[in-house]
Amino acid sequence: MNLPLPPAEDYVASPCVSVCVVDQATKSCVGCLRTIKEIGAWRVMTVEEKRAVVAACEERAKTRPRRGRDRKPLSP
């Protein structure tokens, strides 16, 4: 069964880049830069909350590069 898609303005893409490695010092994913709490709550967040998380990840990326499983910086 196909569920209807939400209107485009209500869709927020997950910042996940399929790295899924948690840095123990920051308690966040080295790939998407979301915290463990943000990752766990993503499915139940409101559109506004998701937008806030995406914005927070973009801010974090200014001081902490996104990294792959090998811990090397990801290409922009």
Protein Blocks (a to p, Z undefined) as FASTA:
>chain_A
ZZddddfklpccdfbehlopacfklopafklopafklmmmmmmpcfklmmmmmmmmmmmm
mmoccddfkopacdZZ
